[in-house]
Amino acid sequence: MSVLHKGPGPFPELARIAARHRRLAEDLERIAGGHHPGADDLRDAPLLMEWRLRLAPAPHLVGIVLGHPVIPDGELCRTSELFTLEPDLGYARTRSRFYRLGERAN
């Protein structure tokens, strides 16, 4: 994501972008160390059902979503870029959030 600014600032949108990237980096560092999110960590994560992995234009998931903060329940969801996929542990981490994984599409 690129944000164009003019003038000396401040630029609060950049602080929000930095915070999102920081949360992603912290989650990935925990997972890299073998500390996967548990049920409490994923309690508020949207559930992605009948999901499929897509590789273009960047790795992402597509499926039916429940509990997403913006997309209505039962709608088709295309996630943001996928950073880690752990189907055996029931979760995925995308650029924007964790998803709980339901059944994979046939």
Secondary structure, DSSP 8 states (H G I E B T S, - for coil): ------SS---HHHHHHHHHHHHHHHHHHHHHTT----HHHHTTS-EEEEEEEE-SSSSEEEEEEES-SSS-TTSEEE-S-EEEEETTTTEEEESS-EEEE--B--
